[in-house]
Amino acid sequence: MRPADPLRWRIRAAVLSGLLAAAGASLVSAQPVPEPAPQPVPEEAPPAVVRPPTPVVAPPLSAQEVAPAAPPAARVGSTPVEPPVRRARYDVAVLQALDKVTAETLRFEAPVGRPVRYKNLVFTVRACERSAPNEPIEDSVAYLTVYSQPRAERGRPAPPARQAFRGWMYASSPGLHPLEHPGYDAWLITCRAVRPATATAPVAPATRPVAAAAPAAGSAPTAAAPAPAAAAGPAAPPPARPATTPAPKAPTPPPTVPAPAPTPVAPPAPPPAAAADEPIA
């Protein structure tokens, strides 16, 4: 019989020893672990005796405290409310026109409601007013319509009028709402009033003495009536003359350049327009 290899015996012995060690460890881990002894639970202490709080007695309410409060007294404003100040309206507008072809300028006056012609333009001012004293900027504004209508030639009918501008013009800002025309330009200078006529004191009519009637022929002459005797005492003062109300002073018009007076013409027939463009009264 062939003897066994010593190396194989060693390997087998090592494997058997490893198996035995693993089996021993499993046996040790499988042993029951003793449970810890239960600790006693401490008992709760009995609750302390709590006394209820002493009730607070509220003081009684008086009849004045229960009664409703009186309404507040009306407060009177220290300053009275002033009515809004309206703009002063005038009856003459001072305009200035420019001919873009010949560079000719002309300053003229246009009364309110009366058409005025400047070359091929017809100006009709509807309203002209100045700013109120409480406004921050002093300005003059005018509502007017401008029609472009060339003059009629001999033997030919007048061409129809064409509206070139309609609205408000501002003297302080001519470019805000300007007249847009290829050949002419116009803008507002100011508004002024017509100079009032000077008031004269009324003259009392002169009294003429009445002559005595002549006596008829053949009748006896009658004696003249005696003059009444002067009354005793100082003479009565003459009656006071009624005071005349001075005429209101018109505002001083701005200096104007002398220019030929424009010729008034009949107003052209305006085309129908919306009522919202009319000036505010």
MARMIMAR-75244 format. One record per residue: x, y, z of N, C-alpha, C in turn; residue in one letter; residue number from 1; chain. Coordinates in steps of 0.1 Angstrom, whole numbers, padded with zeros to 4 digits. Layout:
// residues N
{pt {X,Y,Z},{X,Y,Z},{X,Y,Z},'A',NUM,'A'};
...
This chain:
// residues 281
{pt {0009,-0012,0000},{0000,0000,0000},{0009,0012,0000},'M',1,'A'};
{pt {0004,0023,-0009},{0013,0035,-0010},{0011,0044,0001},'R',2,'A'};
{pt {0022,0049,0007},{0020,0058,0019},{0014,0071,0014},'P',3,'A'};
{pt {0006,0077,0023},{-0001,0090,0020},{0009,0101,0020},'A',4,'A'};
{pt {0005,0112,0012},{0014,0124,0010},{0012,0132,0023},'D',5,'A'};
{pt {0023,0136,0029},{0022,0144,0042},{0015,0158,0040},'P',6,'A'};
{pt {0017,0163,0027},{0011,0177,0025},{-0004,0176,0025},'L',7,'A'};
{pt {-0009,0165,0019},{-0024,0164,0019},{-0029,0162,0033},'R',8,'A'};
{pt {-0023,0155,0041},{-0027,0153,0055},{-0027,0167,0062},'W',9,'A'};
{pt {-0018,0175,0059},{-0018,0188,0066},{-0030,0196,0061},'R',10,'A'};
{pt {-0033,0196,0049},{-0044,0204,0043},{-0057,0200,0050},'I',11,'A'};
{pt {-0059,0186,0050},{-0071,0181,0055},{-0072,0185,0070},'R',12,'A'};
{pt {-0061,0184,0077},{-0062,0187,0092},{-0065,0202,0093},'A',13,'A'};
{pt {-0060,0211,0085},{-0063,0225,0086},{-0078,0228,0083},'A',14,'A'};
{pt {-0084,0221,0073},{-0098,0223,0069},{-0106,0218,0081},'V',15,'A'};
{pt {-0103,0206,0087},{-0111,0200,0098},{-0111,0210,0110},'L',16,'A'};
{pt {-0099,0215,0112},{-0098,0224,0124},{-0106,0237,0122},'S',17,'A'};
{pt {-0107,0242,0109},{-0115,0254,0106},{-0129,0251,0108},'G',18,'A'};
{pt {-0134,0239,0103},{-0148,0236,0105},{-0151,0234,0119},'L',19,'A'};
{pt {-0142,0228,0127},{-0145,0227,0141},{-0146,0240,0148},'L',20,'A'};
{pt {-0138,0250,0144},{-0138,0263,0150},{-0151,0271,0147},'A',21,'A'};
{pt {-0156,0269,0134},{-0168,0276,0130},{-0180,0270,0137},'A',22,'A'};
{pt {-0180,0257,0139},{-0191,0250,0146},{-0191,0255,0161},'A',23,'A'};
{pt {-0180,0256,0167},{-0179,0261,0181},{-0185,0275,0182},'G',24,'A'};
{pt {-0181,0284,0173},{-0186,0297,0174},{-0201,0298,0172},'A',25,'A'};
{pt {-0207,0290,0163},{-0221,0290,0162},{-0228,0285,0174},'S',26,'A'};
{pt {-0222,0275,0181},{-0228,0270,0193},{-0228,0281,0204},'L',27,'A'};
{pt {-0217,0289,0204},{-0216,0300,0214},{-0226,0311,0212},'V',28,'A'};
{pt {-0228,0314,0199},{-0238,0325,0196},{-0252,0320,0198},'S',29,'A'};
{pt {-0255,0307,0197},{-0268,0302,0198},{-0273,0301,0213},'A',30,'A'};
{pt {-0264,0303,0222},{-0267,0302,0236},{-0276,0314,0240},'Q',31,'A'};
{pt {-0287,0313,0248},{-0296,0324,0252},{-0289,0334,0261},'P',32,'A'};
{pt {-0292,0347,0258},{-0286,0358,0266},{-0295,0361,0277},'V',33,'A'};
{pt {-0291,0362,0289},{-0300,0365,0300},{-0306,0379,0299},'P',34,'A'};
{pt {-0319,0381,0301},{-0326,0394,0300},{-0323,0402,0313},'E',35,'A'};
{pt {-0322,0415,0312},{-0320,0424,0324},{-0332,0424,0333},'P',36,'A'};
{pt {-0330,0425,0345},{-0341,0425,0355},{-0349,0438,0353},'A',37,'A'};
{pt {-0363,0437,0354},{-0371,0449,0352},{-0369,0459,0364},'P',38,'A'};
{pt {-0368,0472,0361},{-0367,0482,0372},{-0381,0486,0376},'Q',39,'A'};
{pt {-0382,0489,0389},{-0396,0493,0394},{-0399,0507,0390},'P',40,'A'};
{pt {-0412,0509,0386},{-0417,0523,0381},{-0420,0531,0393},'V',41,'A'};
{pt {-0415,0543,0394},{-0418,0551,0406},{-0433,0556,0406},'P',42,'A'};
{pt {-0439,0556,0417},{-0453,0560,0418},{-0454,0575,0418},'E',43,'A'};
{pt {-0465,0581,0411},{-0468,0595,0411},{-0472,0600,0424},'E',44,'A'};
{pt {-0467,0612,0427},{-0471,0618,0440},{-0485,0624,0439},'A',45,'A'};
{pt {-0492,0623,0450},{-0506,0629,0450},{-0506,0644,0447},'P',46,'A'};
{pt {-0516,0648,0439},{-0516,0663,0436},{-0519,0671,0448},'P',47,'A'};
{pt {-0512,0684,0447},{-0513,0693,0458},{-0527,0700,0458},'A',48,'A'};
{pt {-0532,0704,0469},{-0545,0710,0470},{-0543,0725,0466},'V',49,'A'};
{pt {-0550,0729,0455},{-0549,0742,0449},{-0562,0750,0453},'V',50,'A'};
{pt {-0561,0761,0459},{-0572,0769,0463},{-0577,0777,0451},'R',51,'A'};
{pt {-0590,0779,0449},{-0595,0788,0438},{-0592,0802,0442},'P',52,'A'};
{pt {-0590,0810,0431},{-0587,0825,0433},{-0599,0832,0439},'P',53,'A'};
{pt {-0596,0843,0446},{-0607,0851,0451},{-0614,0859,0440},'T',54,'A'};
{pt {-0627,0858,0438},{-0633,0866,0427},{-0632,0881,0430},'P',55,'A'};
{pt {-0629,0888,0418},{-0627,0903,0419},{-0641,0909,0416},'V',56,'A'};
{pt {-0645,0918,0425},{-0658,0925,0424},{-0656,0938,0416},'V',57,'A'};
{pt {-0662,0939,0405},{-0661,0951,0396},{-0669,0962,0403},'A',58,'A'};
{pt {-0664,0975,0402},{-0672,0986,0407},{-0685,0988,0399},'P',59,'A'};
{pt {-0695,0993,0405},{-0708,0996,0397},{-0706,1007,0387},'P',60,'A'};
{pt {-0713,1006,0375},{-0712,1017,0365},{-0723,1028,0368},'L',61,'A'};
{pt {-0719,1040,0366},{-0728,1051,0367},{-0736,1053,0355},'S',62,'A'};
{pt {-0747,1060,0357},{-0756,1063,0345},{-0749,1071,0334},'A',63,'A'};
{pt {-0740,1080,0338},{-0733,1088,0328},{-0724,1079,0319},'Q',64,'A'};
{pt {-0718,1069,0325},{-0710,1060,0317},{-0718,1051,0308},'E',65,'A'};
{pt {-0730,1047,0312},{-0738,1039,0303},{-0745,1046,0292},'V',66,'A'};
{pt {-0748,1059,0294},{-0754,1067,0284},{-0745,1069,0272},'A',67,'A'};
{pt {-0751,1069,0259},{-0743,1071,0247},{-0737,1085,0247},'P',68,'A'};
{pt {-0725,1085,0240},{-0718,1098,0239},{-0725,1108,0230},'A',69,'A'};
{pt {-0724,1121,0233},{-0730,1131,0225},{-0723,1132,0211},'A',70,'A'};
{pt {-0730,1135,0201},{-0724,1136,0187},{-0714,1148,0187},'P',71,'A'};
{pt {-0703,1147,0180},{-0694,1158,0180},{-0700,1171,0173},'P',72,'A'};
{pt {-0695,1182,0178},{-0700,1195,0173},{-0695,1197,0159},'A',73,'A'};
{pt {-0703,1203,0151},{-0699,1206,0137},{-0688,1217,0137},'A',74,'A'};
{pt {-0677,1214,0130},{-0666,1223,0129},{-0668,1233,0118},'R',75,'A'};
{pt {-0666,1245,0120},{-0668,1256,0110},{-0654,1259,0105},'V',76,'A'};
{pt {-0654,1259,0091},{-0641,1262,0085},{-0636,1276,0088},'G',77,'A'};
{pt {-0623,1277,0090},{-0617,1290,0093},{-0617,1299,0081},'S',78,'A'};
{pt {-0615,1293,0069},{-0614,1301,0057},{-0626,1298,0048},'T',79,'A'};
{pt {-0634,1308,0043},{-0645,1304,0035},{-0640,1300,0021},'P',80,'A'};
{pt {-0648,1291,0015},{-0645,1286,0002},{-0647,1296,-0009},'V',81,'A'};
{pt {-0637,1300,-0016},{-0638,1310,-0026},{-0643,1304,-0039},'E',82,'A'};
{pt {-0652,1310,-0046},{-0657,1305,-0059},{-0646,1305,-0069},'P',83,'A'};
{pt {-0647,1296,-0079},{-0636,1296,-0089},{-0636,1309,-0097},'P',84,'A'};
{pt {-0624,1313,-0101},{-0623,1326,-0108},{-0624,1322,-0123},'V',85,'A'};
{pt {-0633,1329,-0130},{-0634,1326,-0144},{-0625,1335,-0152},'R',86,'A'};
{pt {-0621,1331,-0164},{-0613,1338,-0173},{-0620,1350,-0179},'R',87,'A'};
{pt {-0613,1361,-0180},{-0619,1374,-0186},{-0619,1372,-0201},'A',88,'A'};
{pt {-0630,1375,-0207},{-0632,1374,-0221},{-0631,1388,-0228},'R',89,'A'};
{pt {-0625,1389,-0239},{-0623,1402,-0247},{-0629,1400,-0260},'Y',90,'A'};
{pt {-0631,1411,-0267},{-0639,1412,-0280},{-0630,1415,-0291},'D',91,'A'};
{pt {-0616,1415,-0290},{-0607,1418,-0301},{-0595,1409,-0299},'V',92,'A'};
{pt {-0591,1401,-0309},{-0579,1393,-0309},{-0568,1399,-0318},'A',93,'A'};
{pt {-0556,1400,-0313},{-0545,1406,-0321},{-0537,1394,-0327},'V',94,'A'};
{pt {-0537,1393,-0340},{-0531,1382,-0347},{-0519,1387,-0356},'L',95,'A'};
{pt {-0510,1378,-0359},{-0499,1382,-0368},{-0498,1370,-0378},'Q',96,'A'};
{pt {-0497,1374,-0391},{-0496,1365,-0402},{-0483,1366,-0409},'A',97,'A'};
{pt {-0479,1356,-0416},{-0466,1355,-0423},{-0469,1349,-0437},'L',98,'A'};
{pt {-0464,1356,-0447},{-0464,1350,-0461},{-0451,1343,-0463},'D',99,'A'};
{pt {-0451,1330,-0464},{-0439,1322,-0466},{-0432,1324,-0479},'K',100,'A'};
{pt {-0439,1329,-0489},{-0433,1331,-0502},{-0425,1344,-0503},'V',101,'A'};
{pt {-0432,1355,-0498},{-0425,1369,-0499},{-0419,1373,-0486},'T',102,'A'};
{pt {-0420,1365,-0475},{-0415,1368,-0462},{-0421,1381,-0456},'A',103,'A'};
{pt {-0434,1384,-0459},{-0440,1396,-0455},{-0449,1392,-0443},'E',104,'A'};
{pt {-0448,1400,-0432},{-0456,1398,-0420},{-0465,1410,-0418},'T',105,'A'};
{pt {-0476,1407,-0412},{-0486,1417,-0409},{-0493,1414,-0396},'L',106,'A'};
{pt {-0494,1424,-0387},{-0501,1423,-0374},{-0514,1431,-0376},'R',107,'A'};
{pt {-0525,1424,-0373},{-0538,1430,-0375},{-0547,1425,-0363},'F',108,'A'};
{pt {-0559,1432,-0362},{-0569,1429,-0352},{-0581,1423,-0358},'E',109,'A'};
{pt {-0586,1413,-0352},{-0598,1406,-0356},{-0609,1406,-0346},'A',110,'A'};
{pt {-0620,1414,-0348},{-0630,1414,-0337},{-0637,1400,-0337},'P',111,'A'};
{pt {-0642,1397,-0325},{-0649,1385,-0323},{-0662,1384,-0331},'V',112,'A'};
{pt {-0663,1373,-0338},{-0676,1371,-0346},{-0676,1378,-0360},'G',113,'A'};
{pt {-0665,1385,-0364},{-0664,1392,-0377},{-0653,1386,-0385},'R',114,'A'};
{pt {-0656,1381,-0397},{-0645,1376,-0405},{-0636,1387,-0411},'P',115,'A'};
{pt {-0623,1384,-0411},{-0612,1393,-0416},{-0604,1385,-0426},'V',116,'A'};
{pt {-0601,1392,-0437},{-0593,1385,-0448},{-0579,1390,-0447},'R',117,'A'};
{pt {-0569,1381,-0449},{-0555,1384,-0451},{-0551,1376,-0463},'Y',118,'A'};
{pt {-0550,1383,-0475},{-0547,1376,-0487},{-0557,1365,-0490},'K',119,'A'};
{pt {-0552,1353,-0490},{-0561,1341,-0494},{-0567,1334,-0482},'N',120,'A'};
{pt {-0565,1340,-0470},{-0570,1334,-0457},{-0581,1343,-0451},'L',121,'A'};
{pt {-0591,1337,-0446},{-0602,1344,-0439},{-0602,1339,-0425},'V',122,'A'};
{pt {-0600,1348,-0415},{-0600,1345,-0401},{-0613,1349,-0395},'F',123,'A'};
{pt {-0618,1340,-0386},{-0631,1343,-0379},{-0628,1339,-0364},'T',124,'A'};
{pt {-0627,1349,-0355},{-0625,1346,-0341},{-0638,1344,-0334},'V',125,'A'};
{pt {-0639,1333,-0327},{-0651,1329,-0320},{-0651,1333,-0305},'R',126,'A'};
{pt {-0639,1333,-0299},{-0637,1337,-0285},{-0623,1340,-0283},'A',127,'A'};
{pt {-0620,1350,-0273},{-0607,1354,-0270},{-0607,1357,-0255},'C',128,'A'};
{pt {-0598,1351,-0247},{-0598,1353,-0233},{-0584,1352,-0228},'E',129,'A'};
{pt {-0582,1357,-0216},{-0569,1357,-0209},{-0570,1348,-0196},'R',130,'A'};
{pt {-0558,1344,-0192},{-0558,1335,-0180},{-0563,1342,-0168},'S',131,'A'};
{pt {-0569,1335,-0158},{-0574,1340,-0146},{-0562,1344,-0136},'A',132,'A'};
{pt {-0564,1353,-0126},{-0553,1357,-0117},{-0547,1345,-0109},'P',133,'A'};
{pt {-0555,1335,-0107},{-0550,1324,-0099},{-0543,1313,-0107},'N',134,'A'};
{pt {-0542,1315,-0120},{-0534,1305,-0128},{-0519,1308,-0127},'E',135,'A'};
{pt {-0511,1298,-0128},{-0497,1300,-0126},{-0490,1308,-0138},'P',136,'A'};
{pt {-0495,1306,-0150},{-0489,1312,-0162},{-0499,1322,-0168},'I',137,'A'};
{pt {-0494,1334,-0171},{-0503,1344,-0178},{-0502,1341,-0193},'E',138,'A'};
{pt {-0514,1339,-0198},{-0515,1335,-0213},{-0528,1341,-0219},'D',139,'A'};
{pt {-0528,1342,-0232},{-0540,1346,-0240},{-0543,1334,-0249},'S',140,'A'};
{pt {-0556,1330,-0250},{-0560,1320,-0258},{-0572,1324,-0266},'V',141,'A'};
{pt {-0573,1319,-0279},{-0584,1323,-0288},{-0588,1311,-0296},'A',142,'A'};
{pt {-0601,1310,-0297},{-0607,1300,-0306},{-0612,1306,-0319},'Y',143,'A'};
{pt {-0606,1301,-0330},{-0609,1307,-0343},{-0609,1297,-0353},'L',144,'A'};
{pt {-0615,1300,-0365},{-0615,1292,-0377},{-0608,1300,-0388},'T',145,'A'};
{pt {-0601,1293,-0396},{-0594,1299,-0407},{-0597,1291,-0420},'V',146,'A'};
{pt {-0602,1298,-0430},{-0606,1292,-0443},{-0596,1297,-0454},'Y',147,'A'};
{pt {-0592,1288,-0463},{-0584,1292,-0474},{-0593,1294,-0486},'S',148,'A'};
{pt {-0594,1307,-0491},{-0603,1310,-0502},{-0596,1321,-0511},'Q',149,'A'};
{pt {-0591,1317,-0522},{-0585,1327,-0531},{-0596,1337,-0536},'P',150,'A'};
{pt {-0591,1349,-0539},{-0600,1359,-0544},{-0606,1355,-0558},'R',151,'A'};
{pt {-0618,1359,-0560},{-0625,1356,-0573},{-0619,1365,-0584},'A',152,'A'};
{pt {-0616,1359,-0596},{-0612,1367,-0607},{-0623,1372,-0615},'E',153,'A'};
{pt {-0620,1381,-0624},{-0631,1387,-0632},{-0636,1377,-0642},'R',154,'A'};
{pt {-0649,1376,-0642},{-0656,1366,-0652},{-0656,1352,-0647},'G',155,'A'};
{pt {-0651,1349,-0635},{-0650,1335,-0630},{-0656,1335,-0616},'R',156,'A'};
{pt {-0663,1324,-0613},{-0669,1323,-0600},{-0658,1321,-0589},'P',157,'A'};
{pt {-0662,1325,-0577},{-0652,1324,-0566},{-0650,1309,-0563},'A',158,'A'};
{pt {-0638,1305,-0561},{-0635,1291,-0557},{-0641,1287,-0544},'P',159,'A'};
{pt {-0644,1275,-0541},{-0650,1271,-0528},{-0640,1273,-0517},'P',160,'A'};
{pt {-0645,1276,-0505},{-0636,1278,-0493},{-0632,1264,-0488},'A',161,'A'};
{pt {-0620,1263,-0483},{-0615,1251,-0477},{-0610,1254,-0463},'R',162,'A'};
{pt {-0614,1246,-0453},{-0610,1249,-0439},{-0596,1245,-0437},'Q',163,'A'};
{pt {-0588,1255,-0432},{-0574,1252,-0430},{-0570,1251,-0415},'A',164,'A'};
{pt {-0578,1256,-0406},{-0576,1255,-0392},{-0589,1257,-0384},'F',165,'A'};
{pt {-0590,1250,-0373},{-0601,1252,-0364},{-0597,1247,-0350},'R',166,'A'};
{pt {-0598,1256,-0340},{-0594,1252,-0327},{-0589,1264,-0319},'G',167,'A'};
{pt {-0582,1260,-0308},{-0576,1271,-0299},{-0562,1274,-0303},'W',168,'A'};
{pt {-0558,1286,-0302},{-0544,1291,-0303},{-0540,1297,-0290},'M',169,'A'};
{pt {-0527,1294,-0287},{-0521,1299,-0274},{-0510,1309,-0277},'Y',170,'A'};
{pt {-0511,1321,-0271},{-0501,1331,-0274},{-0487,1327,-0268},'A',171,'A'};
{pt {-0487,1320,-0256},{-0474,1316,-0250},{-0467,1304,-0257},'S',172,'A'};
{pt {-0475,1296,-0264},{-0470,1284,-0271},{-0476,1284,-0285},'S',173,'A'};
{pt {-0470,1291,-0295},{-0475,1291,-0308},{-0474,1278,-0315},'P',174,'A'};
{pt {-0465,1269,-0311},{-0463,1256,-0318},{-0471,1245,-0312},'G',175,'A'};
{pt {-0479,1248,-0301},{-0488,1238,-0295},{-0499,1234,-0304},'L',176,'A'};
{pt {-0506,1243,-0311},{-0516,1240,-0320},{-0516,1250,-0332},'H',177,'A'};
{pt {-0506,1248,-0341},{-0503,1258,-0351},{-0512,1257,-0363},'P',178,'A'};
{pt {-0512,1267,-0371},{-0518,1267,-0384},{-0509,1260,-0394},'L',179,'A'};
{pt {-0514,1249,-0401},{-0506,1241,-0410},{-0511,1245,-0424},'E',180,'A'};
{pt {-0503,1254,-0431},{-0507,1258,-0445},{-0494,1259,-0452},'H',181,'A'};
{pt {-0494,1255,-0465},{-0481,1256,-0473},{-0476,1270,-0476},'P',182,'A'};
{pt {-0485,1279,-0477},{-0481,1293,-0481},{-0481,1303,-0470},'G',183,'A'};
{pt {-0489,1301,-0459},{-0490,1311,-0449},{-0489,1305,-0435},'Y',184,'A'};
{pt {-0486,1314,-0425},{-0485,1310,-0411},{-0491,1322,-0403},'D',185,'A'};
{pt {-0497,1318,-0392},{-0504,1328,-0383},{-0504,1323,-0369},'A',186,'A'};
{pt {-0503,1333,-0360},{-0503,1330,-0346},{-0510,1341,-0338},'W',187,'A'};
{pt {-0513,1338,-0325},{-0520,1348,-0317},{-0510,1356,-0309},'L',188,'A'};
{pt {-0513,1369,-0308},{-0504,1378,-0300},{-0510,1380,-0286},'I',189,'A'};
{pt {-0522,1385,-0286},{-0529,1388,-0273},{-0544,1391,-0276},'T',190,'A'};
{pt {-0551,1393,-0265},{-0565,1397,-0265},{-0567,1410,-0258},'C',191,'A'};
{pt {-0575,1418,-0264},{-0578,1431,-0258},{-0592,1435,-0260},'R',192,'A'};
{pt {-0596,1445,-0252},{-0610,1450,-0253},{-0611,1463,-0261},'A',193,'A'};
{pt {-0623,1465,-0267},{-0625,1478,-0274},{-0625,1489,-0264},'V',194,'A'};
{pt {-0619,1500,-0268},{-0618,1512,-0259},{-0632,1518,-0257},'R',195,'A'};
{pt {-0637,1519,-0245},{-0650,1524,-0242},{-0651,1539,-0245},'P',196,'A'};
{pt {-0663,1544,-0249},{-0665,1558,-0251},{-0664,1566,-0238},'A',197,'A'};
{pt {-0659,1578,-0238},{-0658,1586,-0225},{-0672,1591,-0222},'T',198,'A'};
{pt {-0675,1590,-0209},{-0688,1594,-0204},{-0688,1609,-0201},'A',199,'A'};
{pt {-0699,1616,-0206},{-0700,1631,-0204},{-0712,1633,-0194},'T',200,'A'};
{pt {-0711,1644,-0186},{-0721,1647,-0176},{-0733,1652,-0183},'A',201,'A'};
{pt {-0745,1649,-0179},{-0757,1653,-0185},{-0759,1668,-0183},'P',202,'A'};
{pt {-0763,1675,-0194},{-0765,1689,-0194},{-0780,1692,-0192},'V',203,'A'};
{pt {-0783,1701,-0182},{-0797,1704,-0179},{-0803,1713,-0190},'A',204,'A'};
{pt {-0815,1711,-0195},{-0821,1720,-0205},{-0823,1734,-0200},'P',205,'A'};
{pt {-0820,1744,-0208},{-0821,1758,-0204},{-0836,1762,-0203},'A',206,'A'};
{pt {-0840,1770,-0193},{-0854,1774,-0191},{-0855,1788,-0197},'T',207,'A'};
{pt {-0865,1790,-0205},{-0868,1803,-0212},{-0879,1810,-0203},'R',208,'A'};
{pt {-0877,1824,-0201},{-0887,1831,-0193},{-0900,1832,-0202},'P',209,'A'};
{pt {-0912,1831,-0195},{-0925,1833,-0201},{-0929,1847,-0201},'V',210,'A'};
{pt {-0931,1853,-0213},{-0936,1867,-0214},{-0950,1869,-0209},'A',211,'A'};
{pt {-0954,1880,-0203},{-0967,1883,-0199},{-0976,1886,-0211},'A',212,'A'};
{pt {-0989,1882,-0210},{-0998,1884,-0221},{-1002,1898,-0222},'A',213,'A'};
{pt {-1003,1904,-0234},{-1006,1918,-0236},{-1021,1920,-0233},'A',214,'A'};
{pt {-1025,1932,-0228},{-1039,1934,-0225},{-1047,1937,-0237},'P',215,'A'};
{pt {-1060,1933,-0237},{-1068,1935,-0249},{-1072,1949,-0251},'A',216,'A'};
{pt {-1075,1953,-0263},{-1078,1967,-0266},{-1091,1971,-0259},'A',217,'A'};
{pt {-1092,1983,-0253},{-1103,1988,-0247},{-1105,1984,-0233},'G',218,'A'};
{pt {-1097,1975,-0228},{-1098,1970,-0214},{-1089,1979,-0205},'S',219,'A'};
{pt {-1093,1979,-0192},{-1086,1988,-0183},{-1073,1981,-0179},'A',220,'A'};
{pt {-1063,1989,-0178},{-1050,1982,-0174},{-1050,1977,-0160},'P',221,'A'};
{pt {-1044,1966,-0158},{-1044,1959,-0145},{-1031,1961,-0139},'T',222,'A'};
{pt {-1031,1962,-0126},{-1018,1965,-0119},{-1010,1952,-0118},'A',223,'A'};
{pt {-0997,1954,-0119},{-0988,1942,-0119},{-0988,1936,-0105},'A',224,'A'};
{pt {-0987,1923,-0105},{-0987,1916,-0092},{-0974,1920,-0084},'A',225,'A'};
{pt {-0975,1923,-0071},{-0963,1926,-0064},{-0954,1914,-0063},'P',226,'A'};
{pt {-0941,1917,-0062},{-0931,1906,-0061},{-0932,1900,-0047},'A',227,'A'};
{pt {-0930,1887,-0046},{-0931,1882,-0032},{-0919,1886,-0024},'P',228,'A'};
{pt {-0922,1888,-0011},{-0912,1893,-0002},{-0902,1882,0001},'A',229,'A'};
{pt {-0890,1885,0003},{-0880,1875,0006},{-0882,1869,0020},'A',230,'A'};
{pt {-0881,1857,0021},{-0883,1850,0034},{-0872,1853,0043},'A',231,'A'};
{pt {-0875,1855,0056},{-0865,1858,0066},{-0857,1846,0068},'A',232,'A'};
{pt {-0844,1848,0072},{-0835,1837,0075},{-0825,1835,0063},'G',233,'A'};
{pt {-0816,1827,0065},{-0806,1824,0054},{-0812,1816,0043},'P',234,'A'};
{pt {-0806,1818,0031},{-0812,1811,0019},{-0808,1797,0019},'A',235,'A'};
{pt {-0817,1789,0014},{-0815,1774,0013},{-0804,1771,0004},'A',236,'A'};
{pt {-0795,1761,0007},{-0784,1757,-0002},{-0790,1751,-0015},'P',237,'A'};
{pt {-0783,1752,-0026},{-0788,1747,-0039},{-0788,1731,-0038},'P',238,'A'};
{pt {-0796,1725,-0045},{-0797,1710,-0045},{-0784,1704,-0051},'P',239,'A'};
{pt {-0780,1693,-0044},{-0767,1687,-0049},{-0769,1680,-0062},'A',240,'A'};
{pt {-0759,1681,-0071},{-0760,1674,-0084},{-0757,1660,-0082},'R',241,'A'};
{pt {-0764,1651,-0089},{-0761,1637,-0088},{-0748,1634,-0094},'P',242,'A'};
{pt {-0741,1625,-0086},{-0727,1621,-0091},{-0728,1611,-0102},'A',243,'A'};
{pt {-0719,1614,-0112},{-0719,1605,-0124},{-0709,1594,-0121},'T',244,'A'};
{pt {-0713,1582,-0125},{-0705,1570,-0123},{-0693,1570,-0134},'T',245,'A'};
{pt {-0681,1570,-0129},{-0670,1570,-0139},{-0670,1557,-0147},'P',246,'A'};
{pt {-0666,1559,-0160},{-0666,1547,-0169},{-0654,1538,-0165},'A',247,'A'};
{pt {-0656,1525,-0166},{-0645,1516,-0162},{-0633,1518,-0172},'P',248,'A'};
{pt {-0621,1517,-0166},{-0609,1518,-0174},{-0606,1506,-0181},'K',249,'A'};
{pt {-0603,1507,-0194},{-0600,1495,-0202},{-0585,1492,-0200},'A',250,'A'};
{pt {-0581,1479,-0201},{-0567,1476,-0199},{-0559,1482,-0210},'P',251,'A'};
{pt {-0547,1486,-0207},{-0538,1492,-0217},{-0534,1482,-0227},'T',252,'A'};
{pt {-0537,1485,-0240},{-0534,1476,-0251},{-0519,1475,-0253},'P',253,'A'};
{pt {-0514,1464,-0258},{-0500,1463,-0261},{-0496,1471,-0273},'P',254,'A'};
{pt {-0484,1476,-0274},{-0480,1484,-0286},{-0481,1476,-0299},'P',255,'A'};
{pt {-0488,1481,-0309},{-0490,1475,-0321},{-0483,1482,-0332},'T',256,'A'};
{pt {-0479,1475,-0342},{-0472,1481,-0354},{-0483,1486,-0363},'V',257,'A'};
{pt {-0483,1498,-0368},{-0493,1503,-0377},{-0493,1495,-0390},'P',258,'A'};
{pt {-0505,1491,-0393},{-0507,1483,-0405},{-0520,1486,-0412},'A',259,'A'};
{pt {-0521,1484,-0425},{-0533,1487,-0431},{-0545,1479,-0426},'P',260,'A'};
{pt {-0556,1485,-0425},{-0568,1478,-0419},{-0573,1468,-0429},'A',261,'A'};
{pt {-0575,1455,-0424},{-0580,1445,-0433},{-0594,1447,-0437},'P',262,'A'};
{pt {-0598,1443,-0448},{-0612,1445,-0453},{-0621,1434,-0448},'T',263,'A'};
{pt {-0632,1437,-0441},{-0641,1427,-0437},{-0649,1421,-0449},'P',264,'A'};
{pt {-0651,1408,-0448},{-0658,1401,-0459},{-0669,1392,-0453},'V',265,'A'};
{pt {-0677,1387,-0461},{-0688,1379,-0456},{-0683,1366,-0452},'A',266,'A'};
{pt {-0688,1360,-0441},{-0683,1347,-0437},{-0686,1336,-0447},'P',267,'A'};
{pt {-0676,1327,-0450},{-0679,1316,-0460},{-0687,1306,-0452},'P',268,'A'};
{pt {-0694,1298,-0461},{-0702,1287,-0455},{-0693,1276,-0450},'A',269,'A'};
{pt {-0693,1274,-0436},{-0684,1264,-0431},{-0689,1250,-0433},'P',270,'A'};
{pt {-0680,1240,-0435},{-0685,1226,-0437},{-0690,1221,-0424},'P',271,'A'};
{pt {-0699,1211,-0424},{-0704,1205,-0411},{-0693,1199,-0403},'P',272,'A'};
{pt {-0693,1202,-0390},{-0683,1197,-0381},{-0689,1192,-0368},'A',273,'A'};
{pt {-0681,1185,-0361},{-0687,1180,-0348},{-0689,1191,-0338},'A',274,'A'};
{pt {-0699,1189,-0329},{-0702,1199,-0319},{-0692,1200,-0308},'A',275,'A'};
{pt {-0683,1190,-0307},{-0674,1191,-0296},{-0663,1201,-0298},'A',276,'A'};
{pt {-0661,1206,-0311},{-0651,1216,-0313},{-0655,1230,-0310},'D',277,'A'};
{pt {-0668,1232,-0307},{-0672,1246,-0305},{-0667,1251,-0292},'E',278,'A'};
{pt {-0664,1264,-0290},{-0659,1269,-0277},{-0668,1267,-0266},'P',279,'A'};
{pt {-0662,1266,-0255},{-0670,1265,-0242},{-0674,1278,-0238},'I',280,'A'};
{pt {-0687,1280,-0235},{-0693,1293,-0231},{-0688,1296,-0217},'A',281,'A'};
